[in-house]
């Protein structure tokens, strides 16, 4: 029997008012994995109303009470690894190690948010008037609209809600159409089990055809006071525009055209290990995945031969098989999109070192290209699939120029055995994140996460994430009566 899930509104799982549902497909088999309620604009209003009504009491709750819920949720999530792996394989094609990594990091995001509930939030100010105490106090904003993506559903689903909840906001989550259960409903189940009060977290699922209308209605609702979105740059521009139109702060974590730079003093075997992981983890469907591997000319021949051989040997297929490394993309359409990028590059002069060809449904082969020309679509577009481009450089200046030659600036990996050399190059890279002697994919809950340029603005993680979902209130306390001119 096919699994079915309804909307979560005010602590109750309820169908859409229209009674409509939509299908949630398994990308590996192409079959229906589940059905979910297909919300309309009227359901968005119901969810926002529930969050708005729950805000005063949740904002007034003690930091210790909020911390207890978040810590309990982290422990519950830690014990749901098997369930999460089955869910992620069924909805997104995620392989088992990726699912368990999602569980571990999402649980630690909850713990980091829990720690932040009792962190100092404000400053004591020097007042102009004698006998006056000035305070700058951080306060929750109200209802937060959170957009949870599919590709790292537990990590990014929890990241969308943990900090807002920790500082006293209530949340309405719009779940991804590709993983509505894993990125939102599954996590809401856990938070409710941990003791989160009714209405504090609400979940909207929708049919893909209604996505734009649902998103606009959610952001436009006057009771929504802030927005956070993780997803593609293309959609992020739309979300940011809606938020700006309604004068609402937004945190946008968008796509990347990330480089892994192999400097002339790198250990080649380590560089190969790092690049294989940084490019092909989760079939390249991570915003931090390395689209480009830039290698110093002196190492290029050895690196390329070893790297290509490793990529060609990566096991591909069923995500439920523990040995699989390259699982399916999120859907056959995504695989076709990636194949079209490869075909365009080849038509314009690129060489396929391994992989290429037509995908089998949602499975696209792990592919390495070289000789990609600047007029090829893949030169500028985010790949978001198991494909990378290998290019060479002559010196550090050229490496920096190549790495920065993109509208996006999320992350970068620099492989070197000389930390000073790596730091000198890192200081010239225009990204929000740089990893020296590591590849481009890394995420820690206590660290600022976000990009520059078209990779978005604002930061998740640590106190930066908490501050993003609060506002500053200036408060003064006069210790004596003031004198007025009239």
N, C-alpha and C positions, 0 to 999 in steps of 0.2 A: 504494500500500500504506500502511495506517495506521501511524503511528509508535507504537512501544511502548517504555516505560521501566520498569525494575524498581527495587526498593529498593537503596539504597547502604548496605551494612553491612560494616564492617571492610575497606574498600577494594575490595569486590567488588559488582557489580550482580547481585542475586539476586531470584528471584520470592518472593512471599509463601509461607509454609509451606503455606497452604491452597490455593495455586494460583489464588486469585481475582484478578480484575482489575476495573478500573472505567473508565468513559469520561470523557474530557476533551473538552468540546464547544467548537466555534467559535461565539462569541456572535452573529456577523454572519450566518453561513449556517445555524446550528443543526445543522450536521453534526458527526460525530465527528472531532475534530482528532487525538487520540491516545488510547491506552489506557495505564494505569499499574497497577502492582501494588497490590492492595487489602490492606494490612497488617492483621493481627489483633494481639491483645494479646501473643501469643507472639513476634511479629516486633518489637514494641516492646522486649521484654526482650532480644532478640538485639542490637538496636542499642545499647541502654544498656550491655550487657555489653562490646561492642566499644569504646565510648567510655571506659568505666571502666578497661578493660585498657590503653588507649592513654594514659591520663592521666599516669601517673608519668613516662614518658619525655618526653612533650610538655612537661609542666610543668618538667622539668629541662633542657630544651633551652635554648640560649643565646638571649637576646633578638635577637641578630644573625641567628640562623638563622630565627627566626619572622618577623623583618622581611623577610628575603630572600624568603620564600614569599609574603608579602602584597604586596610590591612587584612580584614577578613576575606574580602573579594580576592586579594592576591593569593591567599592560601587556598581558597577554593579553586581558583584557576590553575594553580600548580598541580592540583590533583586531577585535572580534566584533560591531560595530554592525549590520551588515546581517542577520546571523543573529538577533540579538536583536530587531530590528524585525519580522522575519517571525514569530518565536516569539510576541512580545507581541500582534501583530495576530491570530494564530491562536488564542491562548488567552484573551486578555482584551479584544480589540477595540481595543487601544491604537493611536493614530495614530503615524506614523513619527517626528515631532519629539519626541513624548513618550518613545518608545523610546530615541532617541539621548540625550535628557536623562537617562534612567535609566542608560544606560551610563556617561556622563561622571561623574555624581554618585556612582554605585556605585564606580567606579574610584578616585575621590578619597576615599571613605570608607575603602577599603582602604589608601590611602597615609597617611591620617591615623592609622589604627590602627597601621600599620607604624612611624610616627614615635613612637607612644606606647610601643613595646616597650622603648625605651632611656630613656624619661623617668624622672626620679627618682620612686621609689615608696616613700615612707616618711618617717619623721622621727627625729631624735635627740632623746631626752627628758632632762630633768633628773631624775636619780634621787634618791630620798630618802636612800639610804645613801652614805656616803663611799666613793670608790673603785669605784663601780658605774656602768657605762655602760648607759643605757636606750635601746631602739630600738623603734619602731613600724614593722613591716614589712608591706607589702601582699603577700598570697599568693593564687594562684588558688583558686577554690572547689572545682573538680572537674568533674563532668559538668553541663553546662547544657542545659536543655530550651528550644528556641527555636521559636517559632511564626511562620512566615513568611506574610504576607498576599499577596493577588493584585493589589491595585490599582496599586502601584508595585513590581512584583515584583523588579526588580534592585536598586533602592535599598533597599527594606525587607528583601529576602532577605539582602543583604550586611550591612546594619545589624544583623540578628539574630545574625550569627556573627562579624563582624570583631573587635569589641572582646573578646568572650570568648576567641577564638583568640589574639589579640595578647598577652594577659596569661597565657596558659598553660593555659586550660581546654580541655576537649574538648566536643563539641556533638552533640546529636541534634536534627535539625530535623524538625518536623512541617509538611509542606508544605500550602499551601492547596489545597482540592479544585478550585478554579477556575483555578489556574495552577501545578500541581505541577512542571512542567518549568522554567518561567521563574523562579519564586521560589526554587527549591531545586536541582533536578537539574542544570540548566544551569550554575549557579554552582558546584556541587560538582565538575562536570567541569573547570571552569577552575582551581579550587584544587588539585585532584589533579594537573593538568598542570603547575601551578606548583611541585609538589614536596611538597604536604601529605602527611604520612605516613598510612598506612592506619589507620582507626579513629578518627582525630582528628575527622573530620566524617562523620556518618552521616545518611541521609535516609529518612524514613518518608513514604509516600503511602498514602492510604486512601480508601475509598468514603465518600461524604457521610453515609450512614446510620450509619456507625461513628465519626463524628468525636468525639462526646462520650466514648465508651468509650476511644478511643485517647488522647485528651487526658488523661483522668483516670489511665489506666494509666501514661502517661509521667511525669506530675507525681508520682504516688504512689510510683514506684520509689525505694527508699531510696538508691540510688546516684546519683540526680539531686539536685544540691545547690542549683540556682537555676533560675529561670524568666524568660524574657522573651517578651512577647506584644505584637503590634501588631494592632489590629483594632477591632471595634465595642465600644461600652461594654457592651452586653448580654452579649456573650460574655466580655468582659474581667472582668465581675463573677464569672462562673463560674470562670475561670482563677485570679483572685485568691483566691477562696474555697478552691479546691483547694490552692493554694500555702500559704495561711495554715493550713489544716488540718494540713498536713504540716511546718509551721514552716520554710518555705523562702522566701528572699527573692525578690521578683519586681519586674521593671520592666514597667509597663503603659503603653503609649501607645495611647490609645483615641480615641473620636470627638470631633467638635467641632460646635458650633453657632455658627460664626464670623461675625463682623461686619466689614464694611468701612465705615468711617465717613468721610463726605465733609464736612469742616468748612466753615464759611462763607468761609474764606480760601483754599479750594482752587482750582486751575486746573481748570475743568470738563472740558475736552477730555482732559487728563491723567487726571482721575478716571474718565472713561468708559473710556479705554484700560486703566487698572489694574483696574477692576471687571470688565470683560469677560474679562480674563485670569484674575483671581482666582476668578471664579465658574465659568467654562466650560472651563478647561483640563482635559483628560482627562474631558470631559463631567461635571465636578463630582464625580468619584469620587476625591477626595483628602481626607484627614482635615482639611486646612487650607482647603478650598474655602469661599468666602464664601456662606453660606446667606442672609445678610441684608445689604442695602446700605442704610445709614442716611444720609440726605442732609439737610443744613440746608435749612430751608424757603425761604430766599432763593435757593437754587440748584436747588430740586427740579424746577421746570418744565423748565428748560433741560437739566438732567442727564437726567431721565427720558426726554425726547423723543429725545435723542441716543443714550442707552444702549439704548433699545428698538429704535431703528433699526439699530444695530450688531448687536444680538443676532439680530434677524430676518434679517440677511444672512449669518449664519455658515454656511459650507458644511457639509452633513451627509451621512453615508453610509458608504461602504466605508472602513475604516481603512487599507487598503493604498493608497488614492488619496492622493498627496502633498498634495493641496489640502484634504483633509477636516479640519475642526476638531471637529465634533461626531460622534464615532463611536458605535458601539453601547455600551450598558451591558454589564455582565459577563454578563447573561443576560436572557431575556425576562421572567422572574419579577421581576427587579430593576426593569425598565422598567414593569411592571404596578404594582409597589409605589409608584414615583414618581408614576405617573399617578393612582393612588388618592389620594395626598396632595393633588395639584392639584385633583382633583374634589371632595374633601372641603372644601378651602378655598373653592372657588367656591360650593359649596352653602351655605356659611356666610357668604357675602357678599363674597368676594374678587373682584377684577377681573383678567382675563387681558389683559395689554398686548401680548404676542406669544406664540406657541406654544400649549401646551395640547393637548387632544384625546387620542385614543387612540394609543399607540405602535405602530410597525410592527415586530413581533418585539421585538428588544432595542433598537431605535432609538427614543429619546424626543426630541421636538423641544425645542430650546432655548426656555425659557419664563421669562417675567417676570411676577410677580404684584404687585398692590398692593391695599391695603385689606384685608389679612388680619386676621381677628379672633382674639382670644386663645383662643377655644374651638376653633379649627381645629387639627388634628393637626400641620400643617406649622409652626405657631408654635413648637412645642417640640421636635419630632423632627428629628434630623439628616436632611437630604434625600438626600445622596450620589447626586446626579444633576444633569442640566443645567437646574436650576430655581433661581430666587432670588426673594426678596421685597424690594421696595423700600418703605421707610417713611421718614417725615420726622421731624425734631426741631426744637425751637425754640431750644435753647441747649446748651452743653456739658453741663450737669447732666443734661438729658434724654437726650442722646446716651450718656453713661456709664451711666445707669440702664437704657436699652434694651439696650446691649451686654452688660451684666452680668446681665440678666434671663434666665438660663439655668442649668441644672444643670452645664453643661459649660464648660470654660475652656481651650481649646487655644491659639488664636491670634487676632489682630486686626490689621487694617490701618487706618491713619489717614492720610487724604489731606489735606494742608495745604501751603501755601507758607511757613508760619512754623514753623520747627523748635521754637522755644520753646513756642509754642501746642500743637504736637503732643505735645511731651514732657509738658506739664502734664496733658493728657488721658490720655496713655499711663500715667502713674503711678497713675491711678484705675481702670484696666481690670484686671479679675481674670482674667488668662490667663497661661499659661506663656510666651507669645511675643507681642510687639507690634512691628509694623513701622510706623515713622513715614514718611509720604510714600511709602508703598508699599502694595500689597494684602496679603492674608492668607497667600498661598502662597509660602513660601521655606524653604530647607533648606540648611545648610552643615555639612560634616562636623566642623568644629572647634568648633561652637557647641552649647550645651545645648539639647536638643530634648525637649519634653514639656509636659504641661498641669497644670492645677489642677482641683479639684472632681472631677466624674465623667469628666474627660478623662484620668484616670490619675495615676500617681506614678512617681517615678524619672526619670532623664534618660539619653537616648542622646547621643552626640557628645562630642568632646574628652576631657578627663581625667575628666569626669563619667561618661561611658560606660565608661571603663576601670575607675574605682573601683567602679562598680555590680557588676562581676563579679570582685571580689577581696574578701578578708576581711583584717582587721587582726590581726596577731599581735604580742603584746608579748614582747620578748626582752630579757633583762638579761645583762650580762657583768661578773662580779665580778673586780676586779684584785687582790684580796687575800682571805685566808680570813675568813669571817664568824665572829662569836662568838654562841653559842647559850645559852639559859638553862638547858638541861639536856642 
